[in-house]
């Protein structure tokens, strides 16, 4: 039987009308049997996301302050969403009582564990109530507990990862999905010792992808409030082209460069089984969305997107005959590794090399320490640091098949009076990345979009 995993984001579950729309979406395709829900997001009259309210609850409890105002707002959100749907007050209040039990949990002695226990309630309560609503409407539906189903994760609270055996444990849900609609809470799992641990923010995308792999889904639908993925940030370019299809690798590149449509880790589980991901708009069912696949047709766009991201810095070393000094690059990178810093790019020439990393990792003290260590251990002729660098990227599988793509990109930036500090074309030739002054980021993105999409 074909099975589709459907994940609905915070805006898609934020109101009574959106819940009804999800019911309509499920009815349109009987293969939609596995549903992942987020916690309710912002809505008219509700300017704060449920997750943010729960974070505030956590802070107040840990500070020995009363969390009742925020707890009341959380409960009122669920009442406002589900009571108009005809769900009995007994069912709603019984479900919401779980939140009080969490607040009084002894896990508050460990702030990270307590935070995850409380914050995960947003998705968990929503899944329980939505499953109860479907049942009340005559749909055969069941809430699936992450603990009982086998969503086992690492004890990295706030940034958990699924264990290798998780997909195998969850595979039993396939038979259940063939009989009824399974409603699964996103964003969290449980450790091997039974403690709730959340993924990083936006992790419901990852939940859906893990389930799609586990039940061998034919497609993973990710429903949100936009029509799909666009070729550029619409706040920079007016009405950018919607991307009809792109590959997993292209999606990964765009996510890295700031396209926040999909959690960056959500692609990996579906990649392992070549399960397509389709991003769709809950409020626009006429739009087929954007499809993410292993391979796309070569007749489609050579370039799928232009992206930009700021907040980088660089350390550039010059040393005559550097290329003959064995282990120079390894020793340089180990200086950053020893301090717990990860790097993004490392372009080099014969006698020079640059290390580019996220500036947020650093402090004035660490910058000075890095420079001194480099001088002591590598003896460069010169070392220069630069801050407030933005990276802009031209992304597309077709780059490797076309002559002159780097030249066209550089010419477009030159015409827009954007100075290029660094250019890097990966070995896969799927992206061209330029380092520029942060103040030129929007201008550069607009210039590259104009070159390849107009």
C-alpha positions as a Python dict, from the first residue, in 0.01 Angstrom:
ca = {
    (1, 'X'): (0, 0, 0),
    (2, 'X'): (123, 351, -86),
    (3, 'X'): (169, 562, 226),
    (4, 'X'): (234, 935, 251),
    (5, 'X'): (374, 1102, 560),
    (6, 'X'): (225, 1450, 611),
    (7, 'X'): (389, 1698, 843),
    (8, 'X'): (194, 2013, 932),
    (9, 'X'): (387, 2310, 1067),
    (10, 'X'): (291, 2559, 1336),
    (11, 'X'): (92, 2795, 1113),
    (12, 'X'): (-96, 2498, 963),
    (13, 'X'): (-232, 2393, 1304),
    (14, 'X'): (-275, 2738, 1460),
    (15, 'X'): (-654, 2782, 1428),
    (16, 'X'): (-980, 2589, 1416),
    (17, 'X'): (-1007, 2660, 1044),
    (18, 'X'): (-659, 2518, 978),
    (19, 'X'): (-746, 2196, 1162),
    (20, 'X'): (-1052, 2159, 941),
    (21, 'X'): (-832, 2218, 638),
    (22, 'X'): (-598, 1938, 745),
    (23, 'X'): (-896, 1706, 771),
    (24, 'X'): (-988, 1809, 416),
    (25, 'X'): (-633, 1745, 294),
    (26, 'X'): (-630, 1395, 443),
    (27, 'X'): (-967, 1316, 284),
    (28, 'X'): (-836, 1410, -61),
    (29, 'X'): (-582, 1126, -66),
    (30, 'X'): (-634, 801, 126),
    (31, 'X'): (-258, 737, 120),
    (32, 'X'): (-211, 1018, 372),
    (33, 'X'): (-211, 791, 676),
    (34, 'X'): (82, 917, 885),
    (35, 'X'): (39, 1270, 1020),
    (36, 'X'): (304, 1467, 1211),
    (37, 'X'): (192, 1785, 1387),
    (38, 'X'): (384, 2078, 1529),
    (39, 'X'): (273, 2294, 1820),
    (40, 'X'): (33, 2576, 1725),
    (41, 'X'): (211, 2881, 1588),
    (42, 'X'): (106, 3244, 1576),
    (43, 'X'): (-251, 3325, 1477),
    (44, 'X'): (-486, 3626, 1477),
    (45, 'X'): (-536, 3718, 1841),
    (46, 'X'): (-252, 3485, 1944),
    (47, 'X'): (77, 3668, 1875),
    (48, 'X'): (299, 3420, 2062),
    (49, 'X'): (376, 3063, 1952),
    (50, 'X'): (284, 2788, 2196),
    (51, 'X'): (647, 2672, 2199),
    (52, 'X'): (763, 3017, 2308),
    (53, 'X'): (500, 3022, 2584),
    (54, 'X'): (626, 2685, 2706),
    (55, 'X'): (983, 2812, 2708),
    (56, 'X'): (861, 3099, 2927),
    (57, 'X'): (693, 2845, 3157),
    (58, 'X'): (1023, 2662, 3191),
    (59, 'X'): (1213, 2976, 3279),
    (60, 'X'): (964, 3080, 3545),
    (61, 'X'): (953, 2737, 3710),
    (62, 'X'): (1332, 2716, 3721),
    (63, 'X'): (1341, 3067, 3868),
    (64, 'X'): (1086, 2957, 4131),
    (65, 'X'): (829, 3199, 3992),
    (66, 'X'): (465, 3122, 3915),
    (67, 'X'): (416, 3002, 3554),
    (68, 'X'): (37, 3028, 3576),
    (69, 'X'): (-7, 3322, 3333),
    (70, 'X'): (180, 3142, 3054),
    (71, 'X'): (26, 2804, 3141),
    (72, 'X'): (-316, 2961, 3117),
    (73, 'X'): (-236, 3106, 2774),
    (74, 'X'): (-118, 2766, 2648),
    (75, 'X'): (-432, 2591, 2767),
    (76, 'X'): (-654, 2865, 2627),
    (77, 'X'): (-492, 2822, 2284),
    (78, 'X'): (-589, 2455, 2269),
    (79, 'X'): (-937, 2526, 2398),
    (80, 'X'): (-983, 2800, 2136),
    (81, 'X'): (-872, 2563, 1859),
    (82, 'X'): (-1051, 2240, 1951),
    (83, 'X'): (-1366, 2340, 2141),
    (84, 'X'): (-1529, 2493, 1827),
    (85, 'X'): (-1458, 2163, 1650),
    (86, 'X'): (-1699, 1988, 1884),
    (87, 'X'): (-1438, 1808, 2092),
    (88, 'X'): (-1581, 1758, 2441),
    (89, 'X'): (-1450, 1970, 2725),
    (90, 'X'): (-1381, 1650, 2920),
    (91, 'X'): (-1147, 1528, 2648),
    (92, 'X'): (-973, 1864, 2617),
    (93, 'X'): (-924, 1917, 2992),
    (94, 'X'): (-810, 1560, 3050),
    (95, 'X'): (-547, 1603, 2778),
    (96, 'X'): (-433, 1941, 2909),
    (97, 'X'): (-392, 1802, 3263),
    (98, 'X'): (-77, 1632, 3134),
    (99, 'X'): (86, 1974, 3122),
    (100, 'X'): (36, 2024, 3495),
    (101, 'X'): (199, 1687, 3563),
    (102, 'X'): (501, 1791, 3357),
    (103, 'X'): (538, 2121, 3542),
    (104, 'X'): (546, 1933, 3873),
    (105, 'X'): (793, 1674, 3747),
    (106, 'X'): (1105, 1612, 3959),
    (107, 'X'): (1316, 1649, 3642),
    (108, 'X'): (1329, 2024, 3718),
    (109, 'X'): (1644, 1939, 3911),
    (110, 'X'): (1809, 1909, 3568),
    (111, 'X'): (1724, 2230, 3375),
    (112, 'X'): (1795, 2087, 3028),
    (113, 'X'): (1585, 1776, 3081),
    (114, 'X'): (1306, 1981, 3238),
    (115, 'X'): (1306, 2228, 2950),
    (116, 'X'): (1269, 1950, 2693),
    (117, 'X'): (993, 1781, 2893),
    (118, 'X'): (791, 2104, 2905),
    (119, 'X'): (860, 2231, 2553),
    (120, 'X'): (776, 1895, 2393),
    (121, 'X'): (426, 1922, 2539),
    (122, 'X'): (329, 2162, 2259),
    (123, 'X'): (347, 1895, 1991),
    (124, 'X'): (237, 1612, 2219),
    (125, 'X'): (-86, 1780, 2332),
    (126, 'X'): (-166, 1882, 1976),
    (127, 'X'): (-121, 1528, 1846),
    (128, 'X'): (-345, 1382, 2118),
    (129, 'X'): (-620, 1637, 2058),
    (130, 'X'): (-605, 1611, 1678),
    (131, 'X'): (-627, 1230, 1691),
    (132, 'X'): (-928, 1264, 1924),
    (133, 'X'): (-1088, 1513, 1685),
    (134, 'X'): (-1047, 1281, 1383),
    (135, 'X'): (-1199, 998, 1585),
    (136, 'X'): (-1494, 1216, 1682),
    (137, 'X'): (-1550, 1280, 1311),
    (138, 'X'): (-1572, 911, 1231),
    (139, 'X'): (-1218, 870, 1101),
    (140, 'X'): (-1026, 573, 1235),
    (141, 'X'): (-730, 749, 1397),
    (142, 'X'): (-484, 692, 1680),
    (143, 'X'): (-224, 895, 1866),
    (144, 'X'): (120, 733, 1848),
    (145, 'X'): (347, 785, 2147),
    (146, 'X'): (715, 840, 2054),
    (147, 'X'): (817, 631, 2357),
    (148, 'X'): (596, 334, 2270),
    (149, 'X'): (656, 358, 1895),
    (150, 'X'): (1035, 363, 1917),
    (151, 'X'): (1145, 722, 1844),
    (152, 'X'): (1468, 666, 2037),
    (153, 'X'): (1716, 955, 2038),
    (154, 'X'): (2046, 1059, 2191),
    (155, 'X'): (2046, 1232, 2533),
    (156, 'X'): (2155, 1563, 2378),
    (157, 'X'): (1875, 1771, 2525),
    (158, 'X'): (1771, 2047, 2289),
    (159, 'X'): (1969, 1896, 2002),
    (160, 'X'): (1890, 1524, 2007),
    (161, 'X'): (1961, 1292, 1715),
    (162, 'X'): (1787, 967, 1621),
    (163, 'X'): (1980, 651, 1704),
    (164, 'X'): (2075, 416, 1417),
    (165, 'X'): (1813, 160, 1521),
    (166, 'X'): (1530, 415, 1544),
    (167, 'X'): (1396, 360, 1190),
    (168, 'X'): (1384, -15, 1249),
    (169, 'X'): (1190, 32, 1573),
    (170, 'X'): (942, 266, 1406),
    (171, 'X'): (885, 34, 1109),
    (172, 'X'): (600, -139, 1294),
    (173, 'X'): (391, 174, 1238),
    (174, 'X'): (356, 79, 871),
    (175, 'X'): (101, -193, 944),
    (176, 'X'): (-88, 42, 1175),
    (177, 'X'): (-94, 311, 902),
    (178, 'X'): (-249, 63, 660),
    (179, 'X'): (-549, 36, 892),
    (180, 'X'): (-596, 391, 1025),
    (181, 'X'): (-455, 744, 1042),
    (182, 'X'): (-160, 759, 1281),
    (183, 'X'): (-101, 1099, 1444),
    (184, 'X'): (254, 1147, 1568),
    (185, 'X'): (391, 1446, 1764),
    (186, 'X'): (687, 1617, 1603),
    (187, 'X'): (1002, 1767, 1749),
    (188, 'X'): (1099, 1510, 2012),
    (189, 'X'): (1180, 1152, 2101),
    (190, 'X'): (1286, 967, 2413),
    (191, 'X'): (1625, 849, 2528),
    (192, 'X'): (1706, 485, 2603),
    (193, 'X'): (1629, 566, 2968),
    (194, 'X'): (1286, 708, 2880),
    (195, 'X'): (1355, 1080, 2912),
    (196, 'X'): (1205, 1328, 2666),
    (197, 'X'): (1464, 1495, 2442),
    (198, 'X'): (1385, 1748, 2171),
    (199, 'X'): (1547, 1801, 1834),
    (200, 'X'): (1675, 2149, 1752),
    (201, 'X'): (1414, 2416, 1677),
    (202, 'X'): (1205, 2325, 1373),
    (203, 'X'): (1273, 1958, 1440),
    (204, 'X'): (922, 1842, 1348),
    (205, 'X'): (1053, 1836, 990),
    (206, 'X'): (1307, 1579, 1105),
    (207, 'X'): (1036, 1373, 1278),
    (208, 'X'): (844, 1348, 951),
    (209, 'X'): (1154, 1247, 757),
    (210, 'X'): (1247, 977, 1010),
    (211, 'X'): (894, 833, 991),
    (212, 'X'): (896, 843, 610),
    (213, 'X'): (1212, 633, 610),
    (214, 'X'): (1078, 397, 876),
    (215, 'X'): (749, 312, 704),
    (216, 'X'): (903, 325, 354),
    (217, 'X'): (667, 605, 245),
    (218, 'X'): (614, 684, -122),
    (219, 'X'): (634, 1057, -42),
    (220, 'X'): (693, 1293, 247),
    (221, 'X'): (467, 1599, 232),
    (222, 'X'): (575, 1898, 437),
    (223, 'X'): (282, 2139, 471),
    (224, 'X'): (344, 2501, 564),
    (225, 'X'): (218, 2851, 480),
    (226, 'X'): (412, 2907, 154),
    (227, 'X'): (364, 2753, -190),
    (228, 'X'): (705, 2590, -198),
    (229, 'X'): (1069, 2687, -231),
    (230, 'X'): (1153, 3000, -425),
    (231, 'X'): (1469, 3072, -619),
    (232, 'X'): (1553, 3371, -402),
    (233, 'X'): (1452, 3545, -82),
    (234, 'X'): (1126, 3731, -164),
    (235, 'X'): (1228, 4013, 70),
    (236, 'X'): (1519, 4086, -164),
    (237, 'X'): (1366, 4008, -504),
    (238, 'X'): (1004, 4080, -591),
    (239, 'X'): (806, 3767, -681),
    (240, 'X'): (1095, 3524, -734),
    (241, 'X'): (1041, 3211, -942),
    (242, 'X'): (904, 2907, -758),
    (243, 'X'): (1131, 2605, -795),
    (244, 'X'): (927, 2311, -932),
    (245, 'X'): (1188, 2048, -843),
    (246, 'X'): (1536, 2030, -696),
    (247, 'X'): (1767, 1759, -570),
    (248, 'X'): (1851, 1666, -213),
    (249, 'X'): (2200, 1807, -263),
    (250, 'X'): (2065, 2137, -395),
    (251, 'X'): (1831, 2159, -99),
    (252, 'X'): (2119, 2098, 139),
    (253, 'X'): (2322, 2377, -22),
    (254, 'X'): (2033, 2623, -6),
    (255, 'X'): (1949, 2530, 355),
    (256, 'X'): (2310, 2592, 454),
    (257, 'X'): (2295, 2934, 290),
    (258, 'X'): (1987, 3043, 479),
    (259, 'X'): (1681, 2896, 305),
    (260, 'X'): (1482, 2813, 618),
    (261, 'X'): (1195, 2631, 451),
    (262, 'X'): (1307, 2289, 576),
    (263, 'X'): (1511, 2180, 878),
    (264, 'X'): (1860, 2114, 742),
    (265, 'X'): (1882, 1765, 895),
    (266, 'X'): (1544, 1655, 756),
    (267, 'X'): (1681, 1557, 416),
    (268, 'X'): (1914, 1280, 535),
    (269, 'X'): (1662, 1007, 635),
    (270, 'X'): (1461, 1043, 313),
    (271, 'X'): (1781, 1043, 106),
    (272, 'X'): (1869, 696, 231),
    (273, 'X'): (1561, 554, 56),
    (274, 'X'): (1522, 814, -219),
    (275, 'X'): (1184, 920, -80),
    (276, 'X'): (1063, 1243, -245),
    (277, 'X'): (987, 1541, -22),
    (278, 'X'): (713, 1776, -138),
    (279, 'X'): (672, 2117, 23),
    (280, 'X'): (316, 2246, -5),
    (281, 'X'): (92, 2527, 115),
    (282, 'X'): (-189, 2425, 349),
    (283, 'X'): (-392, 2721, 224),
    (284, 'X'): (-334, 2676, -150),
    (285, 'X'): (-413, 2321, -258),
    (286, 'X'): (-408, 2415, -626),
    (287, 'X'): (-31, 2465, -612),
    (288, 'X'): (165, 2140, -649),
    (289, 'X'): (450, 2279, -438),
    (290, 'X'): (819, 2202, -473),
    (291, 'X'): (947, 1846, -508),
    (292, 'X'): (1283, 1743, -363),
    (293, 'X'): (1423, 1429, -528),
    (294, 'X'): (1745, 1237, -586),
    (295, 'X'): (1759, 1331, -955),
    (296, 'X'): (1578, 1594, -1158),
    (297, 'X'): (1538, 1633, -1532),
    (298, 'X'): (1840, 1791, -1707),
    (299, 'X'): (1602, 2009, -1910),
    (300, 'X'): (1508, 2199, -1596),
    (301, 'X'): (1693, 2504, -1459),
    (302, 'X'): (2074, 2494, -1450),
    (303, 'X'): (2059, 2725, -1149),
    (304, 'X'): (1781, 2660, -898),
    (305, 'X'): (1852, 2930, -642),
    (306, 'X'): (2048, 3232, -527),
    (307, 'X'): (2111, 3263, -154),
    (308, 'X'): (2301, 3482, 86),
    (309, 'X'): (2405, 3458, 448),
    (310, 'X'): (2603, 3694, 670),
    (311, 'X'): (2798, 3662, 991),
    (312, 'X'): (3130, 3516, 873),
    (313, 'X'): (3494, 3606, 928),
    (314, 'X'): (3824, 3493, 779),
    (315, 'X'): (4182, 3427, 884),
    (316, 'X'): (4419, 3457, 586),
    (317, 'X'): (4781, 3342, 602),
    (318, 'X'): (5062, 3418, 357),
    (319, 'X'): (5378, 3211, 364),
    (320, 'X'): (5636, 3168, 88),
    (321, 'X'): (5671, 2800, -21),
    (322, 'X'): (5376, 2705, 198),
    (323, 'X'): (5287, 2433, -54),
    (324, 'X'): (5611, 2248, 25),
    (325, 'X'): (5553, 2245, 400),
    (326, 'X'): (5400, 1906, 477),
    (327, 'X'): (5102, 1911, 711),
    (328, 'X'): (5059, 2289, 699),
    (329, 'X'): (4685, 2279, 630),
    (330, 'X'): (4620, 2008, 888),
    (331, 'X'): (4813, 2198, 1155),
    (332, 'X'): (4625, 2520, 1074),
    (333, 'X'): (4282, 2359, 1099),
    (334, 'X'): (4378, 2178, 1419),
    (335, 'X'): (4429, 2516, 1585),
    (336, 'X'): (4060, 2591, 1532),
    (337, 'X'): (3955, 2235, 1619),
    (338, 'X'): (4141, 2242, 1950),
    (339, 'X'): (3928, 2542, 2052),
    (340, 'X'): (3602, 2376, 1950),
    (341, 'X'): (3548, 2587, 1636),
    (342, 'X'): (3421, 2449, 1306),
    (343, 'X'): (3514, 2607, 974),
    (344, 'X'): (3298, 2664, 666),
    (345, 'X'): (3544, 2707, 378),
    (346, 'X'): (3918, 2688, 327),
    (347, 'X'): (4019, 2836, -12),
    (348, 'X'): (4391, 2838, -85),
    (349, 'X'): (4661, 2945, -330),
    (350, 'X'): (5023, 2841, -370),
    (351, 'X'): (5150, 3062, -90),
    (352, 'X'): (4830, 3155, 96),
    (353, 'X'): (4533, 2996, 262),
    (354, 'X'): (4215, 3129, 425),
    (355, 'X'): (3993, 2976, 691),
    (356, 'X'): (3637, 3107, 692),
    (357, 'X'): (3411, 3041, 990),
    (358, 'X'): (3100, 3172, 1159),
    (359, 'X'): (3187, 3486, 1350),
    (360, 'X'): (2941, 3407, 1630),
    (361, 'X'): (3173, 3132, 1757),
    (362, 'X'): (3444, 3383, 1844),
    (363, 'X'): (3518, 3635, 2115),
    (364, 'X'): (3787, 3906, 2126),
    (365, 'X'): (3994, 3681, 2349),
    (366, 'X'): (3966, 3378, 2121),
    (367, 'X'): (4058, 3579, 1810),
    (368, 'X'): (4373, 3704, 1976),
    (369, 'X'): (4458, 3354, 2101),
    (370, 'X'): (4413, 3204, 1755),
    (371, 'X'): (4637, 3466, 1592),
    (372, 'X'): (4909, 3416, 1851),
    (373, 'X'): (4896, 3038, 1817),
    (374, 'X'): (4916, 3058, 1438),
    (375, 'X'): (5216, 3289, 1462),
    (376, 'X'): (5393, 3064, 1713),
    (377, 'X'): (5325, 2730, 1544),
    (378, 'X'): (5313, 2809, 1171),
    (379, 'X'): (5532, 3120, 1141),
    (380, 'X'): (5341, 3284, 852),
    (381, 'X'): (5490, 3581, 669),
    (382, 'X'): (5163, 3762, 726),
    (383, 'X'): (4825, 3695, 885),
    (384, 'X'): (4512, 3904, 828),
    (385, 'X'): (4170, 3881, 990),
    (386, 'X'): (3850, 4013, 834),
    (387, 'X'): (3505, 4033, 990),
    (388, 'X'): (3146, 4096, 879),
    (389, 'X'): (3172, 3888, 565),
    (390, 'X'): (2865, 3763, 380),
    (391, 'X'): (2859, 3455, 159),
    (392, 'X'): (2638, 3452, -150),
    (393, 'X'): (2586, 3136, -352),
    (394, 'X'): (2470, 3032, -696),
    (395, 'X'): (2328, 2680, -657),
    (396, 'X'): (2233, 2419, -913),
    (397, 'X'): (2326, 2072, -1037),
    (398, 'X'): (2346, 2220, -1388),
    (399, 'X'): (2653, 2428, -1307),
    (400, 'X'): (2878, 2136, -1392),
    (401, 'X'): (2731, 2111, -1743),
    (402, 'X'): (2764, 2474, -1852),
    (403, 'X'): (3072, 2669, -1954),
    (404, 'X'): (3126, 3015, -1811),
    (405, 'X'): (2897, 3004, -1507),
    (406, 'X'): (3168, 3140, -1278),
    (407, 'X'): (3249, 3414, -1526),
    (408, 'X'): (2883, 3514, -1558),
    (409, 'X'): (2845, 3528, -1181),
    (410, 'X'): (3157, 3737, -1129),
    (411, 'X'): (3058, 3973, -1412),
    (412, 'X'): (2713, 4025, -1258),
    (413, 'X'): (2869, 4115, -923),
    (414, 'X'): (3120, 4347, -1091),
    (415, 'X'): (2841, 4525, -1278),
    (416, 'X'): (2663, 4578, -944),
    (417, 'X'): (2986, 4722, -794),
    (418, 'X'): (3022, 4434, -549),
    (419, 'X'): (3381, 4356, -452),
    (420, 'X'): (3464, 3984, -436),
    (421, 'X'): (3686, 3890, -143),
    (422, 'X'): (3675, 3515, -202),
    (423, 'X'): (3539, 3274, -462),
    (424, 'X'): (3495, 2902, -404),
    (425, 'X'): (3355, 2646, -647),
    (426, 'X'): (3322, 2310, -475),
    (427, 'X'): (3458, 1991, -624),
    (428, 'X'): (3102, 1885, -703),
    (429, 'X'): (3063, 2202, -912),
    (430, 'X'): (2711, 2235, -776),
    (431, 'X'): (2758, 2573, -612),
    (432, 'X'): (2966, 2885, -656),
    (433, 'X'): (3019, 3078, -334),
    (434, 'X'): (3148, 3433, -311),
    (435, 'X'): (3271, 3610, -1),
    (436, 'X'): (3178, 3980, 2),
    (437, 'X'): (3128, 4267, 246),
    (438, 'X'): (2816, 4206, 453),
    (439, 'X'): (2672, 4543, 354),
    (440, 'X'): (2662, 4427, -11),
    (441, 'X'): (2473, 4103, 51),
    (442, 'X'): (2128, 4208, -74),
    (443, 'X'): (2275, 4391, -372),
    (444, 'X'): (2479, 4084, -466),
    (445, 'X'): (2186, 3843, -435),
    (446, 'X'): (1968, 4070, -652),
    (447, 'X'): (2242, 4100, -915),
    (448, 'X'): (2292, 3723, -939),
    (449, 'X'): (1918, 3661, -954),
    (450, 'X'): (1892, 3908, -1239),
    (451, 'X'): (2168, 3729, -1425),
    (452, 'X'): (2021, 3379, -1408),
    (453, 'X'): (1644, 3424, -1379),
    (454, 'X'): (1552, 3728, -1587),
}
